[in-house]
Amino acid sequence: SFKYIATLQEKYKGNNPVLIRIETQAGHGGGKPTTKIIEEAADIYSFIFYNMKITPNLNH
């Protein structure tokens, strides 16, 4: 994964950002713990909000 993303960073000429998330303690077993699912979702939403310059409304 690290070599792949390094090559992608070197060759990618687009304007859109690229996200890679590497889980080093993951296996090929059955399913993810709830905490990992929440962490992954938080990373994805943070990436989206940051790149779209969106400030989430936390007052709801």
Secondary structure, 3 states (H helix, E strand, C coil): CHHHHHHHHHHCCCCCCCCCCCCCCCCCCCCCCHHHHHHHHHHHHHHHHHHCCCCCCCCC
